[in-house]
Amino acid sequence: MDIVRQSLAITFVFALLATAVWLMRKKGSLRIGSRKSQGACGVLESRGKLILSQQHVIHVVRIGQQDLVLALHPAGVTLLAEIPVKAEGET
């Protein structure tokens, strides 16, 4: 009998979680998927990535008016370079 009660409790919790996620997506406060597919323009934008090995990746990320080159590895994240973004009229 305890296993039936536990199974019902777990099912109830998952149903509540699914309902909460559905409501948040419907209101627009939760976005699942890439920003490009949704057309959103935010402060943080992924510009590209280069996979070096299974555990080592280099990312170029734009934050506001600056591009950051980041190395991701098992020990963490390392900032490789900061590149200011030039305005349209600048050369």
CYANA upper distance limits for C-alpha pairs under 8 A (distance plus 0.5 A):
  1 MET  CA      5 ARG  CA      6.98
  2 ASP  CA      6 GLN  CA      6.65
  3 ILE  CA      7 SER  CA      6.52
  4 VAL  CA      8 LEU  CA      6.67
  5 ARG  CA      9 ALA  CA      6.67
  6 GLN  CA     10 ILE  CA      6.68
  7 SER  CA     11 THR  CA      6.63
  8 LEU  CA     12 PHE  CA      6.56
  9 ALA  CA     13 VAL  CA      6.77
 10 ILE  CA     14 PHE  CA      6.74
 11 THR  CA     15 ALA  CA      6.61
 12 PHE  CA     16 LEU  CA      6.73
 13 VAL  CA     17 LEU  CA      6.70
 14 PHE  CA     18 ALA  CA      6.58
 15 ALA  CA     19 THR  CA      6.63
 16 LEU  CA     20 ALA  CA      6.63
 17 LEU  CA     21 VAL  CA      6.71
 18 ALA  CA     22 TRP  CA      6.59
 19 THR  CA     23 LEU  CA      6.64
 20 ALA  CA     24 MET  CA      6.64
 21 VAL  CA     25 ARG  CA      6.62
 21 VAL  CA     30 LEU  CA      8.06
 22 TRP  CA     26 LYS  CA      6.62
 23 LEU  CA     27 LYS  CA      6.71
 24 MET  CA     28 GLY  CA      6.63
 24 MET  CA     29 SER  CA      5.88
 24 MET  CA     30 LEU  CA      5.82
 25 ARG  CA     29 SER  CA      6.62
 25 ARG  CA     30 LEU  CA      5.34
 25 ARG  CA     31 ARG  CA      6.78
 33 GLY  CA     37 SER  CA      7.80
 33 GLY  CA     38 GLN  CA      8.28
 34 SER  CA     38 GLN  CA      7.33
 35 ARG  CA     39 GLY  CA      6.48
 35 ARG  CA     40 ALA  CA      6.04
 35 ARG  CA     41 CYS  CA      7.93
 36 LYS  CA     40 ALA  CA      7.35
 41 CYS  CA     45 GLU  CA      8.47
 43 VAL  CA     62 ARG  CA      8.24
 43 VAL  CA     63 ILE  CA      6.09
 43 VAL  CA     64 GLY  CA      5.70
 44 LEU  CA     61 VAL  CA      7.62
 44 LEU  CA     62 ARG  CA      6.33
 44 LEU  CA     63 ILE  CA      5.25
 44 LEU  CA     64 GLY  CA      7.30
 45 GLU  CA     61 VAL  CA      6.26
 45 GLU  CA     62 ARG  CA      5.55
 45 GLU  CA     63 ILE  CA      7.03
 46 SER  CA     59 HIS  CA      8.10
 46 SER  CA     60 VAL  CA      6.85
 46 SER  CA     61 VAL  CA      5.10
 46 SER  CA     62 ARG  CA      6.76
 47 ARG  CA     59 HIS  CA      8.13
 47 ARG  CA     60 VAL  CA      5.78
 47 ARG  CA     61 VAL  CA      5.87
 47 ARG  CA     62 ARG  CA      7.03
 48 GLY  CA     59 HIS  CA      6.37
 48 GLY  CA     60 VAL  CA      5.78
 48 GLY  CA     61 VAL  CA      7.72
 49 LYS  CA     57 VAL  CA      7.40
 49 LYS  CA     58 ILE  CA      6.01
 49 LYS  CA     59 HIS  CA      4.80
 49 LYS  CA     60 VAL  CA      6.66
 50 LEU  CA     57 VAL  CA      6.23
 50 LEU  CA     58 ILE  CA      5.60
 50 LEU  CA     59 HIS  CA      6.98
 51 ILE  CA     56 HIS  CA      6.95
 51 ILE  CA     57 VAL  CA      5.03
 51 ILE  CA     58 ILE  CA      6.97
 52 LEU  CA     56 HIS  CA      5.91
 52 LEU  CA     57 VAL  CA      5.96
 52 LEU  CA     58 ILE  CA      7.88
 53 SER  CA     57 VAL  CA      7.42
 55 GLN  CA     72 LEU  CA      8.23
 55 GLN  CA     73 HIS  CA      6.23
 55 GLN  CA     74 PRO  CA      6.85
 56 HIS  CA     71 ALA  CA      7.67
 56 HIS  CA     72 LEU  CA      6.15
 56 HIS  CA     73 HIS  CA      5.27
 56 HIS  CA     74 PRO  CA      7.99
 57 VAL  CA     71 ALA  CA      6.35
 57 VAL  CA     72 LEU  CA      5.68
 57 VAL  CA     73 HIS  CA      7.31
 58 ILE  CA     69 VAL  CA      7.45
 58 ILE  CA     70 LEU  CA      6.10
 58 ILE  CA     71 ALA  CA      5.02
 58 ILE  CA     72 LEU  CA      6.69
 59 HIS  CA     68 LEU  CA      8.46
 59 HIS  CA     69 VAL  CA      6.25
 59 HIS  CA     70 LEU  CA      5.63
 59 HIS  CA     71 ALA  CA      6.91
 59 HIS  CA     72 LEU  CA      8.15
 60 VAL  CA     67 ASP  CA      7.08
 60 VAL  CA     68 LEU  CA      6.09
 60 VAL  CA     69 VAL  CA      5.10
 60 VAL  CA     70 LEU  CA      6.83
 61 VAL  CA     67 ASP  CA      6.03
 61 VAL  CA     68 LEU  CA      5.67
 61 VAL  CA     69 VAL  CA      7.04
 61 VAL  CA     70 LEU  CA      8.15
 62 ARG  CA     66 GLN  CA      6.13
 62 ARG  CA     67 ASP  CA      4.75
 62 ARG  CA     68 LEU  CA      6.70
 63 ILE  CA     67 ASP  CA      6.73
 63 ILE  CA     68 LEU  CA      7.99
 65 GLN  CA     84 PRO  CA      6.84
 65 GLN  CA     85 VAL  CA      5.82
 66 GLN  CA     82 GLU  CA      7.36
 66 GLN  CA     83 ILE  CA      6.25
 66 GLN  CA     84 PRO  CA      4.95
 66 GLN  CA     85 VAL  CA      5.68
 67 ASP  CA     82 GLU  CA      6.40
 67 ASP  CA     83 ILE  CA      5.43
 67 ASP  CA     84 PRO  CA      6.60
 67 ASP  CA     85 VAL  CA      7.04
 68 LEU  CA     79 LEU  CA      7.69
 68 LEU  CA     80 LEU  CA      8.09
 68 LEU  CA     81 ALA  CA      6.35
 68 LEU  CA     82 GLU  CA      5.25
 68 LEU  CA     83 ILE  CA      6.71
 69 VAL  CA     79 LEU  CA      6.69
 69 VAL  CA     80 LEU  CA      5.83
 69 VAL  CA     81 ALA  CA      5.57
 69 VAL  CA     82 GLU  CA      6.99
 70 LEU  CA     77 VAL  CA      7.16
 70 LEU  CA     78 THR  CA      6.20
 70 LEU  CA     79 LEU  CA      5.23
 70 LEU  CA     80 LEU  CA      6.05
 70 LEU  CA     81 ALA  CA      7.83
 71 ALA  CA     77 VAL  CA      6.14
 71 ALA  CA     78 THR  CA      5.58
 71 ALA  CA     79 LEU  CA      6.93
 71 ALA  CA     80 LEU  CA      7.17
 72 LEU  CA     76 GLY  CA      6.55
 72 LEU  CA     77 VAL  CA      5.16
 72 LEU  CA     78 THR  CA      7.09
 73 HIS  CA     77 VAL  CA      6.77
 86 LYS  CA     90 GLU  CA      6.58
 86 LYS  CA     91 THR  CA      8.06
